[in-house]
Amino acid sequence: MRNRIRPDRGLTIRMGLTIFLLGLLYVAFAAALIVLLKSVVLIVVILGGLLFAQYWFSDRIALAALHGHVVTPEEYPQLHGAVDRLCALADLPKPRVAVADLAVPNAFATGRDTDHAVLCVSTGMLALLEENELEGVLAHELIHIAHRDVAVITIASFLGVAAGLTLRFALYSQALGARRDQYTALAFAAVAAVSAAVYAISFILIRTLSRYRELAADRDGAILTGEPSALASALVKLDAKGSRIPREDLRRVQAFNAFFVSPVRTSFSGLLSAHPSLERRLDQLGRISGDLGRGLGTGTDGLTTMPDTDDDDHERA
């Protein structure tokens, strides 16, 4: 379906390359498990079933894990009104709107395509942000849906999930199988080593893609609303508030960090972070604000358009 969001060539290329590399890694991972565990049917069924479930039910899984539920316009008129305005402006089908009962102020979009997308915000974020700041965050999430990078990041994260589960299984089997023969013990040790390597590689590839997609969504979301300063203000508030959230609340949501508009505080930084630094995001939004103030890039359709974000800028994120 066509919409008024200009395609991001850099993001499209990076998503394609990431999926290609993860696909190769997936095949190698499956082949290694088949060689080590000597069961083609078992490996294909398990990995294929996990991939199908994560792709087809990603919206339900995310909402259930984060205690989110779809809400009606009668329940949240301001939230639905903002989504309606932005969808009309971008010529996008309206996603389902959900609210998660979480103190952590954040938002995310999920779903396998634009027709099955869900845009979810936390109660903590609704209580924290002003109306224009909320619209800035919602625009950011709608850009993720328009670029279809929600589905891509869901598929891409599958390999890490599968490798992580396999690693846990192998480690538990090692710990509980004191009387196994030497060959079986070595096989499980090899499975654990392969799974750990696959998990590490997929982790880095996904986070490299995630940092780029966040900058792209910041840029196009700010252009969509015409208020980069509103999104910048929201990001500052989310970052400041997030640093004061109790640790037990943060642990509940850290597994979904790559999907959030603002990162949950972790020990990861740089290469391992799912988000660019706040300073980098604010710097980009400041430049966009200056360009919009000078009237640069206004298209014939009334929407402001700008060149793709510079590749060097993304690489520095």
Order of alpha helices (4+ residues) and beta strands (2+ residues): alpha-alpha-alpha-beta-alpha-beta-beta-beta-alpha-alpha-alpha-alpha-alpha-alpha-alpha-alpha
